[in-house]
Amino acid sequence: MDTTTLRNRFRQQFGTSGDLYFSPGRINLIGEHTDYNGGFVFPGAVDKGVAIEIYRNGSRKVCLLALDQKEYPYVEFTLDDTSKPEEHWACYIFGVCRELEERGVSVGGFNAAITGDVPLGAGMSSSAALESVFAFALNTMFADGRVDKFELAKIGQATEHNYCGVKCGIMDQFASVFGKKDCLIRLDCRSLEYEYFPFDPTGYKMILVNSMVKHSLGNEYNERRESCEKAVALMNREFGGVETLRDANYQMLDAVKERLTDADYRRARYVLDEKERVMAVCEALQEGDYELVGKKMYETHWGLSHDYTVSCPELDFLVKTAQECGVTGSRVMGGGFGGCTINLVRDTIADKFTSKVKRDYARKYGIIPEIYDVTIGDGSRRLQ
């Protein structure tokens, strides 16, 4: 990321220069909505994310300049404030400060400027990148890096829960902090055990197609989580030992089906299906079987669309177009309700696919979708 504009604006606003930090957004090859259900996910950090310049100001005041915010780009709050800022984007930084302090870090006042090139609302976890970059920077500045990377990811997750109203799992923040160039991460969201898998799909490209529908998580996302929790509660009463859907099987779920709404049942069943798909993809990657990987991606999408109901007509159209082009795998990526599809595309048809999807989508919806080639990169870091 070119930080020239960031550096210039920081000096203009604050009259000095600071240190630069960066945290990436992420993709997730497979394993959607399994993280908060105690399952496995398969994310990787990307080369797009959020960069900040930051400098201690010797006070208790936090001064923030968000270069990409058209309305209310400048926010101030103090570390002694009892209520979060009115501007939603600033709540992420406020929450990270609070969560660090709860873990014994004496956070001081600072000035910061923020910019990013990860598309907002595209399902690439721009919010996790924002949380992670501040958690990493403030840990470095005020705690000499003593808070470990696992805890930094948990700080981002707790910020979403406690200050931003989204009961997310740990995947997004984990991928942003732990990302490794040219590797995907198989993460056990229960134990936080993880393993890096080299990802070099020779002969294929990973292409994201942005529907340009801005997803808004919150109530819809939380409702899906509540559906899973209802199913877990019933199965735990019936069988015991069921803490999350990770512990359940199809026989258990079918035994309590009549006590669930149809929507709750289908959402829980989707998670059980997705557990199996993640493990199948792990084996396929080890064998270099990208055709099977792609097949499982399609299965995930239609499960998310028909059973978990977090897709939308625009995303379904993009996936159908991918199928018509012979794309190996395609699905909605992220929480849903908009954002990007992730596509595993053979090199030989990549240009044909991107041309067709832009043309057909513009004809159908009057919008030209944005296309991003994906490069798997490193996680949170200091730039200088």
C-alpha angles and dihedrals in degrees: 000000000000106000098183095106091044091053093046094049092047091055091046092051101038105021095233141060131253142183125295125230133176137196124181136229117234147226124214116211095195139343107075121183089359096105098077088042092064094254138123129282133186110213134155133193117247134213092254123079148108126313127192137187111210138180134178111248098192095238138086091256126106115207117191131188116188108196094194097050113098095189121048097354093168123063134170130191135157126239088238095058113121096203128056122247120275092233106084096215091057091054089074092060092041090052094049090052091051094046092050091050090051086057092055101265114139098220115197131199120285145174118230139176119201134202136157146182099203105107113252116239093008098116094255094114103250088166092056089049089052093049093045097049092053094043090051095044097045091046089054095045102042105022103033088240095295094136104088124232094254090058092047089058090048090050090058092048092048089050090057091048099043105031109020104040099239119120093207129167125243100261102094097049092041093054092047093052100035101037118139127196114260092002137103120209125229101207126190100212092200101052097019088229109150142183130198116231117197107239114202108141097188109204093021137084130209107225127180119206115199112215087200087228105130110226119216115198123194119086096021092048093045091050090058090051091049090052090057092046092052091054091047092051092053094046092046091054090047101043109006126225095065107129096155137356086272086077096048134088135195094264092055092048094048089051091063097034095109091057093054130073114249090251093051092048094049092047092051091046090052089057091052089050091049092052089061093045093055092055091045090054091050090057092043092053092051089053094043091241100150093163089065090045088055093048090054091049091058091048089052092051096052090045089053090046102044104026109023090033098211098125127087135210092266094054092045089052091053092051093047089050090052090052091050090053093051094249109172096228138357137170145148110276127212131009093331135223089111137335126098141340116222114220133194103207132180111240091237094063101031096103092044091050097049092047093049096044093051093046097045095042092050090049092050102039106016092241130105108224119227117243124211128186108215124231116184109228146171127289133243114337147152112258095199 
